[in-house]
Amino acid sequence: MEKTYNPGGFEEKIYKNWEEKGYFSAKVDPGKLPFTIVMPPPNITGQLHMGHALDETLQDILIRFMRMRGYSALWLPGTDHASIATEVKIVEQLAEEGLTKQDVGREEFLRRAWAWKEKYGGRIVEQLKRLGSSCDWDRLAFTMDERCSRAVREVFVNLYEKGLIYRGARIINWCPECKTALSDAEVEYSEEVSSLW
């Protein structure tokens, strides 16, 4: 027996075996109650962090527990575009090449965005697998896939038509460089001595 725990030697093989045998694949079974968790999709801006590890671990515990209780359990995995944060990363890459978004044009920028997704979206999925996440990987979704984008548009139009979402005058975090609104999580705060108007 080794002196220290070395997961690399066997965990990957065990996980691959689970996947090959379809242990995480959810099947419709009229004789079982359904139970579903939709993974809050991590952004494709790089890699997972400790918050993801905690969140994924709790979801994994729940879904495995429900499987053991006899439910037809589905843990639906996905990744999210985080478009503004991804855009910042691509703009940084372009700057290193001495280029701007305007220099490369819309089509080339989109090509680079999808290449970014392939590289970092794949890395995040592999990290989730290394955590042991028992997702149904055959159903992996990406928010920018046509199917997901269409569903989001339909829901937003439906909610708008019902008056449940609306445009209004609000104080927002505006990025003068990107010319778009930012979430609170993407704002870099700095204290300044000034007047309050």
N, C-alpha and C positions, 0 to 999 in steps of 0.2 A: 504494500500500500504506500502511495506517495505521501511525503511529509505534509505537503500543502495541497489544497483543493485546486484541481486544474480542470475547469469545465470545458476547455477547448478540445480536450481529448475525446469526449463522448457526447456532449449535449447536442452538437450539430447533427450527429448521426441519429440520435434519438428523435429529434424534431423532424428530420427528413423522413424517417420511418412513419411517424404520425401522419405527415402530409400524404405520403404515398398510399397509406391505408385509408385515407379519407376520413380520419377521425373528427376533423373540424367542419366537414361539409354538412350543411343543414339540408334536410330533405323534408318536403311536405308530407306529413303523416297524419291522416284524419283521426287516428287513434290516440294522438298525443296533443297536449296543449302547446301552442306556440309560445316561444319566448325569444325576443329579439333585442339586441343592443346595437345601436348605430354608433360606430366609433366617431367621436368628435375628431374630424380629420386634422392631423398635424400638417403644418405648412411645409412646403418643399424648399424652405429657405436655407437648408443646411443639414442639421442633424437634430436628433431628439435630445431633450434635456431631462433633468431630474423630475420635473413636473409631469412630463410625458410618462416617465417610468412609473411614477406613483399611480397616475390615472389609468394607464394600461394594465397595471397589476391588479387594481381593484376591479376593473371590468372583466379581466380574465378569471379572477376568483368567482365573480358572480355567474359568468356564463358556464364555467365548469361545474359549479354547484347545481345550476339548473339542469344541465345535462345529466348529472348523477341522479337528480330527482325525477328523471324520466321525461322532461320536456323536449320538444323538438326545438332545439336552441340554435339561433343564428347570431353570430357576432359579425356584423357587416363592416369590413374595413374600407378605409378610403384615405386619400391625401387631398390637401387643399392647395390652391394656387398661391394664396397670400400675395396677390398681384403687385401691390405697391412695394412690399419688401423684396419680392423677386425682381421687380423692375430696378430697384436700387442696386441689387447685386449685378444685374446685367449691365446697367449704366456704368458701374465701377469697372467691369471687365472692358467695356468699350473705351473708357477713359485711358486704361492701361495701354490700349492699342492706338491711342491718339484720335479716337472717333467719338461721335455723339450719336444719339438716337436719330437725329435728322440726317446725319451723314449716311447711315445704313438704310434708312427707310422702314416703313411698316412691315413689309413682308420679311425682310432679313431679321428685324427685331423679333418678330413672332417666331421665326425659325429658331433663333437663339433661345427664346423663352421655352419652347418645347424641348430643345436640347438640354436646357437646365433642368427641366422637369424629369427627363429621362435619367439624368445623372443623379440628382439629389432625391427625387421621388423614390427611385430604386434603392438608394442607400438607406432611406428611412424605413422602407418595407423590410429590408434585411435586418436593420436594427430591431424592429418590432419582432421579427422572427427569432432573433438572438435572445430577446426577453422571454421567449416561449409563448407569445401571444397566440391563442388558439382560434384565430379568425378563419372564416371561410374565404381563403385567398382567391378562389375561382371567381368571387364576386367583387374583387377589388375595384373601387371606383375612384375617379379623379374629378374634381368639381368642374374642370374645364372640358371634360369629354362632352360630346354633342348631346348625349342622352341626359346627362346631369344638367347641362346648361339649359336645355329645352325645358326640363322639369322646373328649374328655378324660375325661368321667365314666366311659365304658366302660373305658378303659385303667386308670384309677385303681381302679375296682372289681375289674377283672381282676387287677391287681398285688396288691391287698389280699387277695383270695381265695387267691392263690398264696403269701401270706406274705412278699412282697417289699417291701411298705411296711406300716408299722404305726404305731400311736400309742404314744407312750412318754413318760416323764418326761424332759424336756430343758430346759436353760437356753435361753431364747429372748429376743428383743428384744420386749417387750410395750409397746404404746402405751396408756396409761391413758385417753387421750381418745377414740381410735378403737375401743378395746376389741378389739384384734386384734394378731396377731404381725406384726413388720416384718422385712424382710431387712436384712442388715448394711449394704447400700448406702443404706438409708433412715434410718439412725440418725444422730442428731447427737450427737457425742461432746463431753463437756466434762470437764476435769480438776477434781477437788475434793479438798480436804484432808479426809480422814475416816479411819475405822478400817476395817481389813479383818477381816471376821467370817467 
